[in-house]
Amino acid sequence: MSSAPTMKKTERVEASGGGHGRGPFGSTMVGQKAMNFGPSMKRLLKRLRPERFKVILVIFAAVVSVGLAALGPRILGKATDIIFSGVVGDRIPAGVSMQQAIDAAIARGEDQFAAMLSGVDAVPGQGIDFVALRDVLLLALVLYVGSALFQYLQGYLINDVVQATMFRLRSEVEEKINALPLRYFDGTPRGELLSRVTNDIDNVSQSLQQTMSQLLNSILTVVFVFAMMISISWSLALIALITIPITILVAAVVMKRSQSKFIAQWRRTGNLNAQVEEAFTGHALVKVFGRQDEVQESFEVENEELYEASWGAQFLSGLIMPIALFIGNLNYVIIAVVGGLRVASGTLSLGDVQAFILYSRQFTRPITQIASMVNLLQSGVASVERVFEFLDAPDEPADDASAEARSGSHGRVAFEGVSFRYIEDQPLIEDVSFHVDPGQTVAIVGPTGAGKTTLVNLIMRFYDIDAGRITIDGVDIATMRRNDVRSQTGMVLQDTWLFEGTIRENIAYGRLDATDDEVMEAARATYVDRFVGALPDGYDTIVDNEGGRISAGEKQLITIARAFLADPALLILDEATSSVDTRTEVHVQHAMSALRADRTSFVIAHRLSTIRDADLILVMEDGQIVEQGNHDELLDIEGAYFRLYQSQFSGAVS
């Protein structure tokens, strides 16, 4: 079968209520609502539950990795103390105690030097203890190697967790696409939808991948490093602690101002994608009407708005990093000065001050990293909120739980007082009644926007009616499973659809279990065989929805062959021959006659010459069936059908 049907352009505009503000190659208005950061982030984290065992391993690996790395500066401080003690001890004569050396310094009036000596654990006359220094450095090496190994394990596990989560999210999105009603796709630009299910999900994956690792490591680093700093000097630790509230305050102010910019950025991205997709799809039309300048101007306007939103978001969030670095550097200077004074006073060893300075760097770095991740985190949450909006869209109503599976149909169709409207206060189809016997061909004619395509969409249950009922073989389709209704219906649309694959595969799409002989039979019956023989690769020629090396009419023949192969009980032809030439149309009409045998067929046609032999012709105007009968009967009453017929033939003759 062909692709899923969509409303005609006029009906689609009516269904959407004109609320999108879109024109040809235009754009939509961007929602300005604030991003709901907290709930969206919480909902995203809940999706990690299936990977909770791996998440526990990630946390364990992070704790070990950060813990080992946090011990490193303290060990290196011990190495510095060994070196410094050796240098000092080598300058003091052997046989003199450290207390005697301190007293001598005091006697010379070198009180500050004496205070420093009191904080050094040196042995007079003994230089650097290289054996002890080697052991300390080897211990530091083991700590850093161990930290690196556990960090590698953490990164490996995080990658596994994130990709598994994104795999489930993409699967859920795919299931959602199949669960959404046709109404949703009629009211949503394709580019905007594609942006949500591709760009936004990729952005969520990237954001989660980076923030999970860095955020966890940064928090643990702050905890471990602060503990080590307290163990060295609680007074210096308090000085370093001042950095946190100042940095958090700055980040909060900037983050609040940049939230709306990020949500606007991703909405603008979706709008721009929609516009580009629309312009590319209608590229030939743009060329024919010479509208390149208008399209370019519209693109530049939308692109400029995306630029402004993106620039504002990146600039505001980018302020966090340099401000945090500036605060951290001020803190570093204060600690270096105070620490130097403490060494000079003998209250701290040189190694402890060195370790503390290293810790102060490690302490401010994760805070800075957390601040810098606000940029990425906001962008990711803005994207995931757009994905959640898509996932939260109402599904197609579920089938009646009491519905029984049905297979096979004779094709008797009846409309009994059917009413339907896309928008509550805008009537479209009102109190329509008719019946069709098995094997009959029903033609539906009328002006554009009369509701012809909507009528057949109701038969397929792409929309549920507001009043009345539609029956197939006496069974109300509202009590049937949608798949059962659609599985016995074949459809050929005016807008053809081919997927990227061979011609053989595109025909076989109508019935996947069909044999190769059955595919060839369908191709011959619908005159596909006539043009395929001229192609170098025959039925193995690769085609796609753009057509490739085949014409629009040949594409239409392939979709007709697809419907032929499906062997449906009900057949719907929506301007199925509009893209073929007159000679091919004659062949197709013969093929359709064979296809319609013993089947109920609904044919939507503007060219009345193609439906003269229909058993029943329904003439629609403004959602109403104003006339019904066969060709001769309708001409005799000289009503709406007669006027349509005259406009096509008498007008042409005159």
LINZIZI-V458148 format. One record per pair of residues at least 12 apart in sequence whose C-alpha atoms are under 7 Angstrom apart, sorted by the first residue. I is the first residue (numbers start at 1). J is the second residue. If there is no record, write none. Layout:
# LINZIZI-V458148
{{I;J} {I;J}}
This chain:
# LINZIZI-V458148
{{1;490} {1;491} {1;492} {1;509} {1;510} {1;559} {1;562} {1;563} {1;566} {2;491} {2;492} {2;493} {2;496} {2;497} {2;559} {3;497} {7;453} {7;454} {8;453} {10;449} {11;449} {12;186} {15;422} {15;423} {16;187} {25;275} {25;278} {25;279} {25;295} {26;275} {26;298} {27;271} {27;275} {28;271} {30;264} {30;267} {30;268} {34;260} {35;259} {35;260} {35;263} {35;382} {37;381} {40;381} {40;385} {41;381} {47;165} {48;165} {51;161} {54;157} {54;161} {58;154} {58;157} {58;158} {61;150} {61;151} {61;153} {61;154} {62;150} {62;151} {62;154} {62;217} {63;220} {64;147} {64;150} {65;147} {65;148} {65;150} {65;151} {66;147} {66;217} {66;220} {66;221} {67;224} {68;143} {68;144} {68;147} {69;143} {69;144} {69;147} {70;224} {70;225} {72;140} {72;143} {72;144} {73;355} {73;358} {73;359} {74;355} {75;136} {75;140} {76;140} {77;351} {77;352} {77;354} {77;355} {78;351} {79;133} {79;136} {79;137} {80;351} {81;350} {81;351} {82;128} {82;129} {82;133} {83;128} {85;120} {85;121} {85;122} {86;122} {86;126} {86;127} {86;128} {86;129} {87;127} {87;128} {88;122} {89;122} {89;123} {89;124} {89;125} {89;126} {89;127} {90;124} {90;125} {90;126} {90;127} {91;125} {92;124} {92;125} {93;124} {93;125} {94;124} {94;125} {95;124} {96;124} {97;124} {98;124} {102;114} {102;117} {102;118} {112;344} {112;345} {115;344} {115;345} {115;346} {116;343} {116;344} {116;345} {116;346} {117;346} {118;346} {119;346} {119;347} {119;348} {119;349} {120;349} {155;213} {158;209} {159;209} {162;205} {162;208} {162;209} {166;205} {173;197} {173;391} {176;391} {179;395} {179;396} {180;394} {180;395} {180;396} {181;395} {181;396} {181;462} {182;462} {189;274} {190;274} {191;270} {191;271} {191;273} {191;274} {191;275} {191;277} {192;270} {192;271} {192;273} {192;274} {195;270} {195;273} {196;386} {196;387} {197;387} {200;383} {200;384} {200;387} {201;384} {203;380} {203;383} {204;380} {204;383} {204;384} {207;376} {207;377} {207;380} {211;373} {211;377} {215;370} {218;366} {218;367} {218;370} {221;366} {222;363} {222;366} {225;359} {225;363} {229;356} {229;359} {232;352} {236;335} {240;331} {240;360} {243;327} {243;328} {243;331} {247;324} {251;320} {251;371} {254;316} {254;317} {255;317} {258;313} {258;316} {258;317} {259;378} {261;309} {261;310} {261;312} {261;313} {262;313} {262;378} {262;379} {262;382} {263;382} {264;309} {265;306} {265;309} {265;310} {266;383} {268;306} {269;306} {272;302} {272;303} {317;374} {317;375} {320;371} {320;372} {321;368} {321;371} {321;372} {324;368} {325;368} {328;364} {332;360} {335;357} {336;357} {339;353} {399;481} {399;482} {400;479} {403;479} {403;480} {403;481} {404;480} {405;481} {405;484} {406;484} {407;484} {408;488} {409;473} {409;569} {410;438} {410;473} {410;569} {411;437} {411;438} {411;472} {411;473} {411;569} {411;570} {411;599} {411;600} {412;436} {412;437} {412;438} {412;472} {412;473} {413;435} {413;436} {413;437} {413;471} {413;472} {413;473} {414;434} {414;435} {414;436} {414;470} {414;471} {414;472} {415;432} {415;433} {415;434} {415;435} {415;469} {415;470} {415;471} {416;432} {416;433} {416;434} {416;468} {416;469} {416;470} {417;431} {417;432} {417;433} {417;468} {417;469} {418;430} {418;431} {418;432} {418;433} {418;465} {418;467} {418;468} {418;469} {419;431} {419;432} {419;465} {419;466} {419;467} {419;468} {420;465} {420;466} {420;467} {428;451} {428;622} {428;623} {429;451} {429;623} {429;624} {430;623} {430;624} {432;624} {432;625} {438;598} {438;599} {438;600} {439;596} {439;597} {439;598} {439;599} {439;600} {440;599} {440;600} {440;601} {440;615} {441;600} {441;601} {441;602} {441;614} {441;615} {441;616} {442;601} {442;602} {442;603} {442;614} {442;615} {442;616} {442;617} {443;602} {443;603} {443;604} {443;611} {443;614} {443;616} {443;617} {443;618} {444;603} {444;604} {444;605} {444;617} {444;618} {444;619} {445;604} {445;605} {445;606} {445;618} {445;619} {445;620} {446;619} {446;620} {446;621} {447;621} {450;620} {450;621} {450;622} {450;623} {451;622} {451;623} {452;604} {460;485} {460;486} {461;482} {488;568} {488;569} {488;570} {489;568} {489;569} {489;570} {489;571} {490;563} {490;566} {490;568} {490;570} {490;571} {490;572} {491;563} {491;571} {491;572} {491;573} {492;559} {492;560} {492;563} {492;572} {492;573} {492;574} {492;576} {493;573} {493;574} {493;575} {493;576} {494;574} {494;575} {494;576} {494;578} {496;555} {496;556} {496;559} {497;545} {498;544} {498;545} {499;544} {499;545} {500;542} {500;543} {500;544} {500;545} {501;542} {501;543} {501;544} {502;539} {502;540} {502;541} {502;542} {502;543} {503;539} {503;540} {503;541} {503;542} {503;543} {504;539} {504;540} {507;519} {507;558} {507;559} {507;561} {507;562} {508;562} {509;562} {510;562} {510;563} {510;565} {510;566} {511;565} {511;566} {519;565} {522;561} {522;564} {522;565} {523;561} {525;591} {526;557} {526;560} {526;561} {526;588} {526;591} {528;557} {528;558} {552;579} {553;579} {553;580} {556;579} {564;595} {569;599} {569;600} {570;599} {570;600} {570;601} {571;599} {571;600} {571;601} {571;602} {572;601} {572;602} {572;603} {573;602} {573;603} {573;604} {574;603} {574;604} {574;605} {575;604} {575;605} {608;645} {612;631} {614;630} {615;630} {616;628} {616;629} {616;630} {617;629} {617;630} {617;631} {619;641}}
